[in-house]
Each structure stands twice: as C-alpha cells, then as structure tokens.
Amino acid sequence: MKLYRRSLLSGDEQDLEMSFPQYTHAIFLSFHPSTKGGPNHVSVFYFLACALTFRSLKSKHSSHLGYAIKYLYYLRGQSSEAFGITRNDVTIALVRALALQIDFRVLQLLADLRPGNARQDVEEMAVLCRELLSSSLSEPDPVNEAVARFAGAVSTTLVDSWDQPSQQVIECLCEANLHLPHLHAASFALCQVFAVRFHTTKLNGDYEKAMSVLDKALILHSPAESPNPFLGEMFRLAAWLAGNRFNSYGYPEYLEDAISCTRAYLGSTSLEDPKGSEIIHSLFKLERTRFDDFGVTNGPQNMHSSSPEAFYPPPFAHLVTSLVASNAVMSPPMSAVDGIRHFDAINTLDRITDKSDIEEAVKYCQLLLALLHGCPDDVLTINILGASGRFLHHTFMITKKHEYLDESIVVFRHILKMPRVQWTHSELVRRLLSSLMSRFRLFGTREDVGELMQLFPIAVKDPSTKIAGRFKVSVQWSQFARALGHPSISIAYKSAISLMQDSLAFAPTLDIQHFRLVAMRDCIEILPLADASYQINIGQLKTAIEILEQGRGLLWSEIRGLRSSADRLRGIDSRLAEKFTALDRELEVLTMSGSPSVWMNNGGVNRGEEMGPFSHIAMKKRKLEDERNSLLVQIRSFPGSGNFLMPPSFDTLRSAATHGPVIIINYNEWRSDIIILLKDSPPSLITTADNFYDCARELKDQLLEARKEGLDSKEYEDALTSVLKTLHELVGRPVVQRLHELNVPEQSRIWWCPTSVFCSLPLHAMGPIRSDSPHKLYFSDLYITSYTPTLSALIDSCKASSRSLEKPSILLVAQPDESMLQAWKEISLIRRLNTAVTTLVSKRATPSVVMERLKDHRFAHFTCHGILEAGRPFDASFKLYQGQRLTLLEIIRSRLPSAKFAFLSACHTTELTEESIADEGLHLSAAVQYSGFRSIVGTMWAIADIDGQVLAKHFYASVFSEKWEGVPYYERTAEALRDAVQELRRRKKVATERWVNFVHYGA
C-alpha cells in the first residue's frame, strides 16, 4: 500500500508495478485461517482496485480497469466499516473507475469495451452519486470529486451520442445542483441535459430549465473565489440553445434572446481566442436574420461592428494528412477528438466563394466522406456528413457542376437512412429537397418526382421548423405538383394558404408584418391567385372566390378582425364578450404601434438585462394572442358560434354584390379569368384570351415607363390613350357583353375588385367604346363604377346603418402652398355649399385636431398634398400645417362610426409604390375607408391644381341636387363623381390623365 501511495505522490511507475505482487501476497494472507493481526482482505482489495484504476489511466489497458471495477462491486457487498474502509470510500472509488471507463469508451481507446455500455455505466454512476449525496460526510471533498466525475461522464456521453438522458440521471444532477451549487461540472452537465432534451422535445419548459441553471451558475461565478472552468462552454451552450429555439419557433423575441446570448458568449472570450471570429460570424448571421425577417436593426454602428471578418478557408494540408493517417489504422477509423476537429473544419466550408479554394476543399470533403463510410451512426458522424452534403450543394451553386449536386443528394439520402438521425431529420429533409429540386430544374429528372412528393409534406408539416421556412416549401410543393399534375395539388395549396396567414403571427406590428410580406413577395403575390386559378380550372368558382378573399388584403383582414363586433357574443356570455373585446382593443393598439426602421435595443452581454422595445412588444403581442386564441376556442364551443371569426364563406362574400355586380379579375400565369359576382345567381366566369397574362403585364409596364417622362408629357398622353384602348379590348368588351347577357342594365352600379397588375390599371376609364354617340364613350359612361380592395371591405361599407336624409356637415381640411394656388378657389367653393362646413386651415390643420374633429362630421374634404413613402406604406400621409403629417397609420388607428364620405383632393391617394404588394391595397383611400368612411373619392396619381375646384363644383352640385329623393347623401357619390368627371372630360384641352385620375371606392 505504501508503494502505491508513493507512486501517487512521485509518479514513479516502478513503485506502482512493485505494489501488485505485494497486494497478491496480502490477499492470500488475509484469507489464510492461521493469519491473525495481518492485513484484512477489504483494505487489500480496496487499495488493489485503486492501484489498478491508476495503472489503467497510465497504460490505457482495459483489463486492468475491468478487474478494478469487479473488485469494487465485490466490496460494495461486504461490510467494510470494521476494516477502516467506509462504504462511501468504495462508492467514490467505483465512480472514479466507471468514469475512466466511459472516457476510454467514448474516446475509442479501448477496443474491447463496446461503446454501447457507456450509457449503462452512467446510469450506475447516477445511482451511486445519489447515494453519496444523501449521506452525511464531515469531509465533502471526495463526494464533490465523485459527483464531478459523474457530471463529466454525463457530458462526455451527451457529446458522443446525444441520447436523451434518463430521469434518474436528471434527478441526480438536480440534487447535485441543489446541494453543491458551486460544483461547476454538475451545473454544466445539467444545462447540457436539458439542452439535449429540448432538442428532442422542443418544449419551452426544457429550454427555461437549462437557462435557469445557467443563469444561476453565472450569478454564483466569482473568478477570485471559485474559478469556473466551464464558463466559456456555458456561454457557448446558451448561445447554441437560444439559436436552436429561434430556429424551431421563429418568434422575434426568441431571436432577440439568441442575439443577446451570442453577444454574451463573445464578451466572455478574449481577443486572442480563435473562436472569436466564428462567434462574430454567428452574431452577424443572427442580426442579418433580424433585418431580413423583421426589418429591424440594432443601429447601423452595431451592424457594422458585428460584420464577419473576411473568411479564409482552413489549411487543408494537415487535415488531409490526419485523414490519411486515420485511414491507415484499421480500427478505429477516427477518434472523437479528430472527429470534432474535422467537423469544425467542414462546417465552415460553405462560406468559401473563391473557385480556386473550392476544388481543394472538395478533395478534402471527398476523402473525409470515404473515411466515414461504414462508421457508426453517432451524432458526430451524422453532423459531419450533413455539413459535407451542405458544402457539396454549395459547391454546385458556385461551380454549376452537376456532379457535386449528385454527390450531395447521395450524402443526404444516406444520412436519412441512419437510425439515429432524428436530431437533424427536419434540416436534412429540407436539404435533400433543395438538392432534388435543383436537379429537377436542371434535367427534369422524373425518377426524383416520387421522392420529392414524399418529402414535401414531411417538410411542410414539421413542427420543429420555422413557419416561414415551411411556407416557402409549401409554395414550392404547390408549384411542382401543379406543373406535374400530381394528385397532391389541393393539399399543397391548402397548406400554403394556411401557412401564409400564420407567418404574419411572428411580426408584432403592421409595419413589420408588411416588411415580412414584401420579403416573401415572390410567394405571397402568386400563391392565392395560383390557387384560385386551379379551383377555377376544376370548376370550383365559389371556392376560388373564397381563396382570393382569404389570401389577399392580409393586413386589412387582420386588423378588421380585431374590430369585429362582439354583439353576437353578448347574448351567449356577456362576460366573455367584454373580455374578448378588451383583448382585441389592446391587441389593436399594440399592432398599430409605430415601428421605426431601427429599434435601439439595449445591447449588453449579460442575460437578464432589460428587454429592448422590439423584444418587449413581440412578447406582449404573443401573450395577448395566446389569450385571444384560448377565448376563441371557448366562444366557438357555443352552439351556433362555430364559425365566429373564421374566414368568410361564399354565401357571406356574395352579399358584397347586394347593390350591384362585383367584377373580380384573377391574374395568374397558369390561367387568368374574370368572375362576375352576383347577389342571387351563381358567379359568372369569363375565360380570357391566351395573351391576356402577357398583355396585361405589358400595359402596366407601358404606363410606368411613360410616367417617367411626366404626367403632362405627350409620351404619357399617348401611352395612356393606347392602354385604355387595349384594356377595353382585353377586359371591357367581354365584361360589357356578359353584363348584357346577365340582364344588368346600363347605368347600374358595378364594383371592380382587381388583383395584381390590374390594381394599377384604370379599369373605370377603358375605351373609347364604339357607339353612335357624337361624344367618345368610355366604360364609366355605361356603368357607374367603384373599386373595392376586397369583398369584405365592400361588405363593411355597405352594412346597414342609419340612412339619414339630413344634409351632412362637412369638415374641410386644407393646407395649400405656393404650388396649389388654385386650391383657394376650391376651398371657397366648399365653404359656400348649402350645408354646415367646418374649416381647418393653416395652423388649425394639425393631425391631432383633424382626427378629433372628424368624429363630429359625416363628410370630409381634404385639399392638401398627398405624399407616398417608397417601401413604407404606413407612412403615406396628408401634408398639414408646417409640414406635419397625418399618416395612414394614424388614420387607421381612429374609429369614426358616424363617417360617411371623404373627398381626397390630394395626390396619390389610391396609388401604390412599386415596393408594396398590390393585393394588400395599402393606400390612403383604403385607410380612410377602414377608419369608418363608407365612400371615398381618391386619385390614382398626382392631381393638377386646377382640377380640384372644377371637379368639386360639379360633384357637390350633383350630390346636393334635388334628383336624389330618398337616397342617403353618401350613396350618391359614385354617380356624382361620374357626372363631374364627364364635365371635366368635355372641357377643352384636358389631358386624358386628368379625368382618368379620379376614382371612387366603397359604397
């Protein structure tokens, strides 16, 4: 025993080897019946086991360690207290030996120890350590050491296998964390355990448990008193875990947490740490995601400071040498240490963009793949293979060499067949889909079709993938299925429409929601129109109309839903109705809160600091929406309330045609159609010509190009005239013919509900139309036309209200400047009308005063500048006193239940910028309509100064004439505008754009 103890102190292996014959002799003596007062067998076996463990550590020989463990298990069954060796001494020694055995197995240093037994060893160590933790010791250091070794073993096996730990292991670590809070190894292992479990379950509770342990460990961290060797790894784990949660859920507040944790990780490293550049790259990617997904930055200077450094590929020479050396050894092919090194290297290769570096990297990747062929399916191997497949696809994108694409497909297919691929299954499915789609687009490989159609629904339904990603895949699925005539077309479209609406839930404000829509515009703009075209193709006109309504005007639909009347609920449960209404109001205020392009979050490096405004508003909205969804479930459980706030059915939508036909134009590459919606008859379909799609696109482009020359230019006059003529042949003529066939008399009210490019084309002014009249006739001469952005908007405008025949009072809001000298004549004309007029002009015309006084008037007339903001539709505005802006967002925040009609004698009030999505209809006229006004006169572009007074004169003369007996004043406005435009058109030298400019929206 003295020789063994001396070897521990001196490190002299000779002393250690000399001790073993002495132990053997002592064992025989201790069991010899004639021996008295000699060595006892308990102490001999105990020290022999300790010596064998030490010898195994030195020699890496498995049989020595195996004997030590057998001896210690034997002693656990003996009564040892009488011999000076406590049960805890034996238990601690056994924990040490088992921990060493796990290290050997995981590092593949002992060929005759099967890796699969490591988990069993950890389970046994958990039992032993719980026994130690429940004992009372005057000297806690040995117990701390044993528990630390157990924690280390847990960490080692988690890194190697990522098997979800048992409840027994978790409970043991929880006890250790409770009783030994300064034992950093236990805290770190417990964090890892919950992290692995979260990776499996995606339950937020596991995430919170991991972070709670982490925060506690960081609070207790005191470098002076108790240095924490796991501190850097804890920060790394927190950053990884937070990023994993965001990638699974996509919530913006989770992204903020990931950014905060990554900053903390970066702050915990020294300037010399080689990991720094990788952390900076991760931080940059997160902040770029924040901008790409939500349009939010943390300030330009922080974005700049977080930009990744120039990437230099790793030197491959030593990596290749390592692979060649590993390949020369028959068993094992690669140690865990080498595997991690190669994973770190190959995980960065998809950042290479230089073709000269690509070829060298490919050789390394292919050599690595060859070495891994036939390796066990542990997590490290799977991760290396996954990174290799990703790099090969990246290489194809850089070089366009299809053989790399084929290799990536082979790699991804191989991984997906491995039994333990569940950890990264969803990502691998998406990667394989991407590679297969690339190959199909290149070669039209029919043999890939079956696999594609199997993978699409798996990726779309995967709950561990962000909704935005699933939505993109669902659109690709619908496109592929449609192109191939696959039976899954309907399911694909249905999934895509549902996910499109869900994708808005992650953006807390209207402004950010619009940003997300624009970011996804390639999918958003075509999806509902394509789905509707498919439904039309199979004869489902009613379903097509429902889909068009469900997939367009998403932002208006959301905020309109927040103002839905709860009157239906009060008869069922008044308390529930009041609670639901209060929630909707709170959500509405939050959703319509301002969203500047830069939100200055508090940028520290410590978790738990005060949240930035973006995080706060995102978290608050999600909480309110969760409460609202819970109430909706309750409400829909009542008899007759199952459809409460569900997408409107066709029977509801057809009520939009109560006062006249609504003409819907569905514009899509697959097929474009015109549908006439009628109140009491089935919808009527007009099939368009083969050139309809291309011709309509050319008409819009022609107008936009000519507009660059100026609205008063001859080029624009000629272009507009040509467009109106062609538009009549394309749309006007077949519509007029069908209206005649449907017995819709001329001079009836009709509404246009256009989509896509038709939102920017003047359908009301199509022509001229051939006739016997001495004057040129246009579409608006035959029918009294109005527009509506959606059917729901028109239904709201036409809802029953007090049909008062009393003359309405008018609120006149005017702010003319030196470029609007004729506006004073318009102001004077309005003031002289035979009705009460309240004038807000100059310093009285401020945004707050205007919004307050609108509540007192049924009619409003704006004479001022209308301003568009490219890419920021909610900042479109009326320019008031001293340049103050009454914005679109401020208008929709208001509630004006008494409002009836607004005349917007300002520029651009129905115009959309190119940066906006046409089918969202985000313009000033739509905002005024949403706030409560039932009818609106607006403008398609800039207005000529002189036209306001001319049009207003004839318009109000018609509205207040005696010919309208029994008709509410706001219902007269569409025809009154038509009459006024006819008068303007007949004036000499009036350019076409001046009379085409004015349009009517609503009832």
N, C-alpha and C positions, 0 to 999 in steps of 0.2 A: 504493500500500500504506500510505503514511503517512497519507493521508486516511482510509482505513478504520480504521486503528488509533486515529487521533484521534477518530473518531466513536464508537468503543467507549468511550473514556475520557470524552468530553464529552456523548455522547448527541445530538450535533448531526446531524440527518438531512441537512442540506445537504452536510456533508463526505462522508457516505455516498453521496449521489447523484452528487457530483462525482467520486467514485472510479471509477465504472463506465466512463466514456469513457476514462479512463487505462488501465484494465485491458484494454479492447478494443484500444487502441493498442499496449500492451505485448505482447499476444498476437500481433499481426501482426509486430511487431519480432522477437519470439523465434523465429518460424518463418521469417523472411526470411534467405535463404542468405548475403547480404552482411553481415549484422549479426554483429559479434563483440564480446564483452565486455558486451553488453546484457543485458536481463532474460531469464531462462530460462522456458520455457513451463510447467514443472512448478510452480514457485513462483507464477507468474501465475495458472494455473488453480486452484491450491490457495487462494490468497487471494481470488480471484474467487468461488469456491464458498462460502467462509466469509462473504464480504460478502453474497452472495445469500441465504444462510441467515438472516443477521441482518436483511436487508431484509424477508424473508418474515415473520419474527417481528414486525416493526414494522407491516407493511402487511396481513398476513393474505392475501397473494396467492399462489395455488397455483403459478402458472407459474414464479415466481422460485425456489421451493423445488425444483421438478422439475428445473430446469436445474442447480442446485447438486448434486443427487444424481447426475445424469448425469455431471457433471464429476468428481466424486469417484470414481465407479465407473471412469471412464476412467483416472484417476491410479493406481488400485489395480493396473491392468495395466501401469503404467510403472515403470521403475527410477528411483527418485526420490532415493536416498541421496546421489548426486553433486551434487544441486542444493540440499542443505541441508534438504530436507523428508523426514522419515522415513516409512516405511510406517505406523508407529503414529500419526503425526500425521494422515495421510489417513484411517486407520480411525476414529480418535476423532472427526474432523470428520464422517465419514459417519454414525456412530452418532448424533451430535447432530442431523443433518439428518433422519434416519429417525424419531428420537424426536419431533421437532417435527411431522413429517408425520402421525404417529399421533395426536398431540394434536389436530391440526386435524380429522382424520377423525372421531375419536370425539366431539369437541365440535360436529361438523357445521358447521364454519366454512368449509370448502372444498367448494363444491357439486360441483366437477368431479372430486373424489377419491372413489372408491367406498369405502364403509366396509369392504367385504369384503376389501380389500387389507391392512388393518391387521395381520391375523394373519401374512400373508406378510412384512410388514416386521419383525415381532417375531422371526420365525424367522431372518431375515437378521441382525438385531442379535445374536441368540444366537451365531451363527457368528463374527461379528466380535469379540464380547466374549470368547469362549473363546480366540480368537487373542491378544487383548490380555493375558488372564490368564496365558497360557503364555509371554509374552515377559518378558524381564528389563529393567526400567527403573530408572534411577537416580532418576527423578522420578515417583513413583507417583500424584501428584495428578490428572493428566489421565486416567489409567486409572480411578481412582476415580470421576471425574466421568462418564466414559462408561458404566461399569457401573451407576452410579446412575441415569443416564438410561434405560438398558435396563430396569432394575428398575421405574422409574416407568412405562415403556411397558407392561410386563407388567401392572402393577397397573391401569393405565387400561383396557386391553383386557379384563381379567378383569371389572372392574366393568361394562363395557359389554355384554359378550357372554356371560360365564360359560362360554365354550367350554373344555373340558378342555385344558390346555396340553400341548404335545408333550414327549417325553422329552428332546429336545435343549434346550429352554428350561429344563426342570427341572435337567438336568445342569449347565448354565451357571450357574444360580442357586446350586446346591450348591457349585460351585467357588468362586464369589464369596463365599459364606458361610464357606467354609473358609479362603480366603486373605485375605479382607478382613472379619474378624469385626466390626469397628467400623463397617462400612458399613450403616447402619440401613435404607436403602432396599432393599438386597438382602435383608436378613433379613426385612423385612416382606413383600416380594414372594414370597419362598419360603414364608412362612407362608400367604399367600393361595393360592398354587399348590396346596399340599397340602390346604388347606381346600376348594377347589373340587373337587379330585379326590375327597376324602372325600364331598362332597355327591353325587358321581356314583356312586362305588363302594360307599359305606357300609362300607369296610374299616377296621377299627380301627387298622391299621398306618399308614394315611394320617393319621388323627387324631393318633396318637402322634408322627409325624414333624413335623406342624405345631406341636404343643405343645412338642416338644423344641427346635425353632428359636426359638420364642417365649421359652421359659424361659432359653435361652442369651442371647438379646438383652436380657432383663430383668436378668440377672445382670451382664452387661457394662455395663449402663446406669450412667453416672456423670454426673449433671447438671453437675458442675463442669468435668469434662474434655471430655466429648463429649455435648452435649445431643442427645436423641433426639426429633426432630420427629414420629416415628411412634408414640411411646409410647402416647398415648391410643388411637390406632387399633389398636395391638397388643392392648391390654386389651379393646377392643370386639370384635375378631376372636376372641379367646379365649373371651369370654362367648358370642358367637354360635355358635361351633363346638361348645362344650361343650353348649349348649342343643340344638343340632341333633342331636348324638349321643344325648342322652337321648330326644328326641322320636322317634328312629329305633329305639332298642333298648328303652327303658323301664327299664333296670336302675337300682336305687336308688342305687348308688354313682356312676353317671353323673349322676344328678340332683344329688348332693352336689357333684360336680365343677362342674356348671353354676352352682350357688349360690355356690360359692367363687370362681369366675371372675367372676361378676357383681358380687360384693362387691368384688373387686379392681378391677374397672372403675369402680365407684362411688367407691372410695377414691382412684383416680387423677385424679378430676375435682375442680375447685374448687367452692366453694359457689355461685359466681356462674354456673357453667356451665349453660346452659339444658337440656343433655342430662340433668342430674341427676334431674329428675322422671321422665323416661322410664326411666332405669336403675332408680330406686326402684320404679316400676311393674312392671318386668320381674322384679326381685328378689321383690317381693310375690307375683307370679304363681307363681314357682318354689316359694317357701316354702308357698304355698297348695296347690300340687300335691303337695308332700311330705306335707302334712297330709291332703289328700283321698285320696291313693293309699296312704299307709302309716300315717297316724295319728301321725306324728312331727313335733314342732316343735323349734325351736332355742331354746325358752324363751319365755314369754309376752312378756317385755320386748322381745325381738328381733323377734317377730312384729309387735308394735305399732310399733316404730321403722321397720319395713320397709313398713308400710301405705302405699299410694299416697296422694298428696295429692289433694285434690278436683280433678276433671278439668274443665277449661274448654275448650270447643271452640275451634279456631283461628279467628282472624278471617278470614272468607271474602272480605271486600271486595277486599283486594289480590290474593288468589288468583284470584278471578273476573276481575279487571282483567287479570292476567297471561295468563289463558286467552283472553280476548277479543283481547288484543294478539297473542298467538301465532296465533290463528285468522285474523287479518288478513294475516299473512305467508304467502304461498303455499308457500314451500319454504325451509327445512324447517319442519314444524309445531311442533316443540318441541325445544329443546336438551337435552342430557343434564343440565346444571345445573338447568334448570327442571323436568325430569322428576323428578329426585331430590327437589326441593322439594315437588312435588305428591304424590309417593309418601309422603314423611314426613307430610304433612298427612292424606291419605286413610287412611293406615294407623292413625290414631288415632280415626277417626270411629265405629268400632263400640263405643266407650266412651261415646258420647252416650246418655243415658237421658231427657233432657228433650224432650218432643214439640215444644216451640217451637223448639228448636235443630235438631231432626231435619229439618224442612221446608227450612230454609236449607241444611243440609248436602246434602240430596238434590239441590237445584238445582245446587249446585257439582259434585256427583258426575256428574250427567247431562251437564252442559256438558263436563266432562273426558272422559267416555266418547265424546261426539260428536267431540271434537278428536282422540282417539286412533284413531278409525275409519280403517282403512286404513294405520295406521302400521306400520313394520317390526316383526317379531316378536322384538325384542330382549328380554333378560331384564327390563330396567326396565319396558318396556311391559307385559309379562306380569304383573309384580308389581303394577303399578298397577291393571290390570284385575282381578286376583284380589282385591285389597283392596277394590275397588269392588263386586264381586259379594258379598263377605262383608258389606260395610256395607249393601247393599240387603236382604239376608236379615235382618240385624239390624233394619233399619228395619221390615220386615214384622212381626217379632216384637213390636216396640214399638207400632206403629200398627194392626196387623191388616189393613192394606190390601193386598189380594192382588196389585195391580198391581206392587208392589215385589218381591214374590216371583217374579212372572213375569219381571221385568227381571233379577233375579239369575240365574235359570235361563238366560236368553238369553246373559248375560255368560259364565257358566261353560262353556256349550256352545261359545261362540265361542273361548274360550281353548284348550279341549281339542282344537280342530281346528288350532291353530297348530303348525308343525313343531318349534319349539324349546321345547316345553312340558315336556320330560322332567324339568326341575329341580323342578317343583312339581306333577307329574302326580298323585301319590298324594293330596296335600291337596285338589287341585281335584276329583278324583273323589268324595272324601268330602263336599266342599261341595255339589257338584251333587246327590249322593244325598240330602243333608239337605233341600235345597230341593224336590226332586221328591217326597220323602216327605211334606213339609209340604203340598204342593199336592194330593197324592193323598188325604191325610186330610181335607182341606177339601172337595174336589169329587169324589173318586173318579175322577179323570181317567184313563180307560182307555188313552188313547194314550201315557201315560207309562209304562205297565206294562212294555212291551218294553225300554225304555231302563233302567228300574230293574233288571230281571232281568239285563241285560248288565253293569251297573255293580257290583252286589252281589258277584259272585265276584272281580272285579278288586280291589275294596277289601279283601275278606277275605283274599286271597292275597298282598297287597302286603307284601313283607318289610321295607320301609322305614318301616312304621307300627307303633307300639307294639301289643303283643298285646292289651292291654286295649281299645284302640280297635277293633281288628279283631274282637274277641269281641263287642262291643256291636253292630257292624254285622252280624255273622253271626246274632245273635239277631233283629235286625230283618228280615234276609233270610228267616229261617225263618218269622217271623210273617206277612210279606207273602205268601210262597209258599204257606203253609197256607191263608191267607184266600182266595187267588185260585185255589187248586187247581193251582198251577204245577208242572210236572214236576221242578223243582229242589228240592222239599221235602226229600227224603232227603239230598241233598248238603249242603243248608243246615244241617240238624240235625247231620249228622256233623261238619261244620266247626265248628259252635258248641260241641259237646261237647268236641272236641279242644282248642279254644282256651280253654275254661273251665278245663280242667285245667292248661294251660300258663300261664295268667295267675297262678297261685299261685307259679310259679318265681321271681318277682321280689320276693317278700316273704320275708325271711330267717328269721323266727321264726313260731311258731304264732300268737302273739298278733297279729302284723301280718298274717298270712295271713287270720285271722278278720276283721280290720278291712277288708281288701280284699273279702272275700266279702260283708260287710254293705254296703259301699259299692256293690257290684254286685248287691244282693239282688233288685232288680226283675227282673234277668235270671237270676240263679242259682236263685231259688226256682221259677221256672216252666219253665226250659228242659228238664231231664231228664224232668219229669212230662209236658210237652207232647210231647216226642219219643216217650216211651213210649206216650202216648195215640195218636199217629199209627201206631206199629208195631202196636198192638192193632187199630186201625181197619183195617189192611190184612192182619190175620190173622197177624202175626208175634209171637206171645206170648213165645217164647223170647228173641227179640231185645229185646223190651220189658223183660224181666226183667234182661237184661244191661245195658241202658242205665240202668235205675233204680239198679242197683248201681254202675255206673261214674260216675253223676252225683250221687250222694248220699254223705254222710259223707266228703267230700273230704279233710278234715284227718285223720280217723282212718285213712283209706286210705293217706295219705302216710306217717304215722309207723308204721303197721303194716308198710308196705313196707320200712322201714328195719330192722325186726326180723325180716325173713324169714329163715328158716333157710337156710344155705348148705350143708347136708348133701348136697344133690343135686350140688353142685359138687365136693365133695372126691373123689368117685370119678373125676372128669374131670381136675381140675387143682387139687391141694391148695394150691399157692402162690397161684393166682388166687382161690381161695375165701377164704384168710386175708386177702389184700389187700382183697377186696371187703367182707368182714365188718368189717375195721378201718375202712374208709371209712364204712360205714354207722353204726358206733358214733360216729365223730367227727361225722358229719352229724346224728345224733340229738341229741347233746349240744348242738350249735350251734342246731338247730331249736327245741329246748325251753328255750333260754336265756331269761332274763327279758326282757321288753320293756316297760319303763315307758312311760307315755304321752308323756313328754318326755325326749328324749335330748339331753344338752348337748354338742353338737359344739363343737370349737374354732373360734371364729369370727374369723378374721383376714381380711386382704385379700390375702395372698400365696399364690400357688400353691405346692404342695410342702410345706406345713406338715403336721404330724401329723394323720392322719385322725381324725374323731370315731368314737365307738363304733358308730353306725349304719352308716357307710360301711365300717368295718373288718369288721363281721360280715356285711354284704351281700356284700362282695368275697370273703371267705373261703368263704362258702357256695357262691357261684357257681363258685369254683375247685374245690371238692370235688365239686360236681355234675357239672362237666365231666369230671373224672377218673372219676367213677362211670359216667357215660354211655359213656365210652370203654371201660370194663371190661364194661359190659353188651353192647356190640357184640361184644366178644371171646367172652363167655360164650354169647351166642345163636348164635354161629357153630358151636358144637359140635353134633354130631348129637344130636337129642332134646332140645335145650335152647332151641329157637327161641321158646318161649312163656314163658321164665323172666321172672317179674315183669310179665308182660303182664296186662291186665285179665282177670279170670276169665271163662271161658266158661260157657254154660248148664249143661253137663254137670258142671262143678265146683260151680256155685251150687246145683244141685238137691240136692247132698249135705247142705245145710242142713236138709232135710226127713227126714233119716235116722231121727230118733226121733219124728217126727210132722209133720203138715202145717204149712206156714208160710203165713199169710194176709197177702197184700200188698194194701194199698189205694192205688191210684193216684188222686190227687185233682188234677183239671185241668179248666179251663173248657171245653176242647174236648169232652172226654168223661172221665168218671170210671168206674173199674172196680175190681172185686175179683178178685184172682187167687189161687187156692189152689195152692201149690207142693207137689207130691208126690214121693216118692222114686223110685217105679218106674212112674209113669204120666205122661202129658203134663199140663202145667198146666191147671187148670180155670178157665174165665172166667165170672164173674158180672157181667152187664151191669146197671148201676144205673138207677134211675128218673130221669126228666128233671129232677126237682127236687133231685137228690142234691147237686149242687155248692152251690147256694144254701142248702140246708137245713143242710148240714154247717158252712158258714161262720156261719150264724145260731146254731147250737148253741154253737160256741166263743165267739162274742161274748156270748151269753146268760150263759155261765158266768163270763167275765171281768168282765162288768158287775155280776153279782150278788156276785162275790167282794169287790168294793169295800165291800159292806155288812158284811163279816166272815164268816169260815168258820162261826161258830156262830150266825149270824143266821137267822131264819125265811126271809128272802128267798133266801138261798143254799140252804137246805134245799129250798125249793120249786123253785128253778131247777135244782138238781142232779137232783132226782127227775124233773122234766119232761125234762131232757136224756137221762137214762138210758132213759126210756121211748121217746122219739123215736129215740134211737140204736139201740135194739133193732129198731124197725120199719125203720129205714134200712139197717142193716148186719147186726144179729144174726139176724133171722129168715131172710133169704136165705142167710146163711152156714150156719146150723144145717141148713136144708133141703138145701143142697148137700152138706154133710158126711154127712148121712144117705144121700143118693144115691150118694156115693162109698164107702159102707160103712165110714166112720170111726166106730167105736163111741163112745158117750158115755163120759166119764171118761178119754178119751185125752188125751195131751199135745198142745197146739197152741200155735203161736207167732204173735203179731201183729207184722207189720213195716209200720207205718203211714207215711204221708207227710203233709207239710204240716200242716193243721189237726188231723188225726187224731192227731198226736203229742201233743196236749194233751187228748184226749178219752179217758175211761175205758172203753175197749172191753171190758175184762175184766168190768166190772160192769153191762153192758147188761141191761135188764129193768125190771120183772119179766116173766117168761115165763109164759104161760098153762099151767097144769098141774093135775093132780088132787091135788097135794101140799097138806097143810094150811098149809105154810110158803111164803112167796114164794120163787120160784126166779129166779136170775139166771144170766147166761151162764157165770160161773165155777163154778156148781153143775153144769153139764152137762159142761164140759171144763176140764181143768187148764191154765190159761193162763199164758203167759210173754210177754215182749216181747224184741225184738232191734232195735237201731238199724239194722243192715244184715245181709245174709245172711252176709257174710264174718266179722262179729263172732260170729255164732252158730256158724259152722263152726269157728272158732278155739276157742270154748268147749267144743265137743263133740269136739275132737281126742282121739285115743286117748292115754291116759296110764295110769299105774299105778292100777288100780281097787282100791285098798287098802280092805279092810273094817275096818281098825283104827279105833277111835274117834279122831276128830281132836281135837287140842288147840285151845283157843280163846284168842285174845288179846282181852281185854276192855279197850276204851279208853273211859274215862268221864270226863266233866267237867261234872257237874251244877252248876247255880247255884240261886239263890233262886226262879227261875221253873220249876225242874224238881224239885220236892220228891219227887214220886213216882218219880223216876229211881233213887233209892237202893233202892227195893224191886226194881226191875228188875236193878240191879247185884247185889243179894243173891241174887236168883233164879239169875242166870247163874253166880255163884260156887259155888252148891250143886249144879250139874249133875254128873252122874256121868261126868266126864271131866276131864282136866287143864285148868285155867284160869289164865292169867297175867293179872293185873290191873294196868293202868296208869291210875292215877287221880291227880288233883291234880297235884303237882309232878313226878310221874313221867311225866305225859302231855304230853310236848313233841313237836313234829313230828319231830325227828331220832330220838328214842328210839322213837316209834311206827313209823316207817318201817323202822328197824333190826330191831325185834322181829317185825314182820310176816313177815320171812323165815323165822322159826322155827315158824310156826303155819299150819295149813291152814284154820282157821276164824277169823274176826274178827267182833267185835260192837262197834259204836260206839254209845255213848249220850252224846250231846252236842248242841250246836246246829249246824245246817247253815245256812250263810249264802250267799246269792246276791249277786252284784255286777252291777247292770244294765249291759249292754253289754260286760262283761269276764268272759266265761265261765271263763277260765282262772284267775281269782281267786276263783271259788266255793270254799268251804272248810268244814272242820270246825273249830269253835272249841275250842281246847285250853287248857292251863294259862296263866293270866294273859293271856288273850285272844290267845295265839299262834295262828296259822292254819296248818292243814295244807291246802294249796291243791290244786286239781285238777291244776295243772301239776306240782307236786311228786309227786303220786300217779302220774301217767303217766310220770314220769322213772324210776320204780322198775321193777325186774324181779323178779317173785315167782313163779317157776316151780312152787313147791310149793303155792301158794294154791289153795283150792277154793271157799270160800263166805264171803260177808260179809253180815252183817245190819246195815243202816244205820238204826238207830233215831234218826234225826235229821230235821229239817225239810228239805223242798225237794230231796231227793237225786236225783229224776228230773225236776225241774221246770226249764223253760227260761224265761228272761226274754223279754219282747217284743222286745228289741233283738237277740236271737240268731236265727239261721236254724234253723228246726225240724228240717230234714232233716240237719243236721250232728250233732244229738244230743249237744251239748256239755254234759253234766251230770255230777254226781259219780258216779252209778251206772255210767255208761258208762266213766268214768275208772278206777274200781275194776276193772271188767271188763277193760279194756285192760291194766292192770298185771299181770294174771295170774289173777284170780279168775274161776272158771267160772260161778258162780251168785251172784246178788245179790238181796237184798230191799231195796227202796227205797220212798220216799214221793213222792207227786205234789204235795204242798203241806205246810203246817205240820202237825205232829203234836200231838195232845192229850197232855198229860203223863201221864195215867193209862193211855193205850192201850199204851204201850211194854211195861209189865210184863205186862198181860193177854195181849197178842199173843205175847210172848216165851215165856210159860209154856206155852201150848198148842202153839206152834210147836216148841219143843225137845222137848216131851213126845212129839210125833209123830215128829220126826227120830230120836230115840233109842229109839223103841219097838221091840218085837220083830217087828212085822209086815213088816219090810223085808228079810227074809233074802236075802242075796246081792246087795243093791243098795248101791253106794257112798253114803256119807252125803250128799255134795253133790247127788246126783241125787234125793234125797228132798225137797229143799227147796221145790220148786214146789207139790207136793201138800200138804206140811206147812203152807205159808203159806195155801193154800186152806182147809184144815181149821181153822186158827187164826182166819182171817177169818170163817168161818161161826160159830164160837163167839162172836166179838166182836159179830157182827151180831145174834145172838139175845139178847144182853143187853138189858135194859130201858133205854129212853130213850137209846139210842145213835144219834146223828145219822148220816144216810146218808154224809156226807163222811168220817166217822171210819173206816168199814170199807172204803170205796172207795179211800181214800188209799194203801193198801199194794199194791205191785206186785212182780212177780218178773221178773228179767232173766237171760238166759243159759240154760245147760244145765239 
